[in-house]
Amino acid sequence: MSEAKKKPNAKRISIEIPKDLKAVYGNIAFISHTPAELVLDFAQVLPRMTKGHIVSRVIMSPMHAKMLQKALAQNLANYERQYGEIRLPQQTALAEQFFRFPPSDSSDEESEEDENKE
């Protein structure tokens, strides 16, 4: 094999995890961007609470965000192969999934039905 066809030796990068690193749970993400970067804010919203809070912010280049997207897609496909399909709720809007309001009173529904009959 000629020298031009040989692959350069891949360098291994060692990543250390700090002992005091705290894991956080986020069940909603807010994504914004500029021409140079993407900002991912992960928040935690608890059931029946009117407020949530940002628990982590990750800023990355568009290229790294695209690589993350591909890695997530690959890992989700592997997960679904092993555990089955992840089913998403059938709400029309994402906000409905996170911020459901309690069902209205039956008296309100009856008055709406009466208005529709007229």
WOVENGI-V999326 format. One record per residue. SS is DSSP state (h for helix, s for strand, l for the rest). NEAR is the number of other ideal C-beta (glycine too) atoms within 12 Angstrom. Layout:
# WOVENGI-V999326
SS/NEAR
SS/NEAR
This chain:
# WOVENGI-V999326
l/6
l/5
h/7
h/7
h/7
l/8
l/8
l/8
l/6
l/6
l/6
l/6
l/6
l/6
l/7
l/7
l/9
l/8
l/6
l/6
l/10
l/10
l/11
l/16
l/15
l/21
l/18
s/23
s/24
s/22
s/22
s/14
s/17
l/13
l/7
l/13
l/18
s/25
s/21
s/25
s/22
s/22
s/23
s/20
l/24
l/17
l/13
l/12
l/13
l/11
l/11
l/22
s/20
s/19
s/22
s/21
s/20
s/22
s/18
s/20
l/17
h/18
h/13
h/17
h/23
h/15
h/15
h/20
h/18
h/14
h/14
h/16
h/14
h/14
h/16
h/18
h/15
h/13
h/14
h/14
h/12
h/11
h/12
l/9
l/11
l/14
l/8
l/9
l/13
l/9
l/12
l/8
l/11
h/17
h/13
h/12
h/16
h/23
l/19
l/15
l/10
l/9
l/8
l/11
l/10
h/10
h/10
h/13
h/13
h/13
h/14
h/14
h/12
h/11
h/10
h/9
h/8
l/7
